[in-house]
């Protein structure tokens, strides 16, 4: 396996030191010293991406442009994610204090993380009941709220004048943007005939505009939560928990080697076990495929499983 690790110029010295320590440690083992290589310039990556005969997997860890470049320029399987556009859906029945703690943590705990909250979808009925307290907390922590017209109008009536003056007008692009900063896009889910109808609108928005990383519903309804978690097509879908929980160490996987939004094999935070593949061994007694099935002398031991 060839491992390539590149990073920004601000972390070059750290990578050099890490590479030196690993190289020294490998010299005392039977692992080839070249198993770990430090690449410090982007132009060295493309030749590596053509070595599909020798490299089994590429795990790009870096910015959007790096990951997309890797995915678009290799035949080697890639485990990674280009974006971390995470959303939370705030229902009208959410518990105010707990929902506020989750939203503030998801946005401010580490804004530059790929599991940070970027979009807050809000039931129209919650605009004047639950959202004002949450918005006030976010604004007090320096978060810029980019609100659609409905949310901005409602908050302007329910916040202190100086806080209301901090609200910004959202553009359509804001709901497709991974800010990686203290910026949060706020979008209203219009009132519907039923809570289920509103839920379906939120699910549709997340599936269309999200990055399939991690998304959250804040509600007191188990029925809505379960429907949301089944309907949202993301690697992580949570009920009343911060998006920042999406992490290999927090999942108990040990060292996180990557995060994947792929649909096949590993998805979500990936530890070493997530890189496991299968190899099948049969120790036979001269069996042939023709021995089994219609006309054969043997029968499979397969069992029909009950339908749950």
Residue, then its C-alpha position, 0 to 999 in steps of 0.5 A: x500500500x502506498x500512502x500519500x499525505x498532502x496538506x496546506x502550506x501552514x502544516x508542511x512542517x508538521x507533516x515533515x516531522x510526522x513523516x520523519x518519525x514514521x520513517x525512522x520507526x519503519x526502519x526498525x521493522x520489516x515494513x518497507x520504508x517507502x510504504x509511507x511517503x510525504x508529498x508536498x506539492x499538488x503536481x506530484x499527485x496526478x502520477x500517483x493517481x495513475x498507478x491503479x496497478x499498485x495502489x488499492x485505495x486513495x483516501x483524500x483528506x483535505x479541501x473540496x478542490x483536492x477531493x474532487x480532483x482526486x475523484x475525477x482523475x483516477x481509476x483507483x477506488x476513492x474513499x472520501x467526501x468532497x463536501x460536508x454540507x450538514x443540515x438540521x430540521x427544527x420542528x415546532x414541537x422541539x424542546x427549546x433548551x435542548x434544541x438550542x444546545x444542539x444547534x449552537x454546538x453543531x455550528x460553533x463547536x468547530x465551524x471549520x469541521x466537515x460535520x459542522x452545521x451549515x443549514x437550519x431548516x425551521x418549521x414556520x410555526x417555530x419561527x416566533x416560538x423556538x427560533x428566537x432564543x436559538x438565534x439570540x444564542x447564535x448571534x451572541x457567539x458571533x454567528x452570522x445568520x443568513x435568513x430567507x425573507x420569512x425567517x428574517x421578518x419573524x426574527x426581526x419582530x422577536x429579537x432585541x433591536x440590535x440583534x435583529x440588525x445583525x440578521x442577513x438576507x440569504x441568497x439561493x447559493x447560501x443553501x448550497x454552501x459549506x461555509x466552514x465559518x461562523x455563518x449559518x443559512x436559515x430556511x423556512x419550511x412553510x406551514x403544511x396541512x400536517x407535520x408529515x407534509x412539512x417533514x417531507x419538504x424538509x427531507x426533499x430539501x436536504x436530499x437535494x441540497x445536502x452532501x449526504x454527510x450528516x443531518x439532524x432532526x430536532x423534534x419530540x415526535x418519535x414518529x417524525x424522527x424515524x421517518x426523517x432518519x429513513x428518508x434522508x439519504x445521508x451517511x449519518x442521520x440523527x434525532x436530537x443530537x449534534x452533527x458534531x457527533x459524526x466522528x470515528x473516535x466518538x463512534x468508538x472506531x479508534x483512529x479515523x482514517x477517513x469519512x465517506x459519503x460513498x454508497x458502496x462499502x464503507x460510509x460515514x466515519x471510517x476506522x481501520x475495520x471499515x477498510x476490511x475486505x473479504x476473501x473466501x476460502x473453500x476446503x472441499x471434497x471434490x464438489x462441483x456446481x453440478x452436484x447441487x440443485x435440479x438433478x444433482x445428488x446434493x442439496x444446499x443447506x440454505x434456509x429461508x429466513x422469516x419476513x420481519 
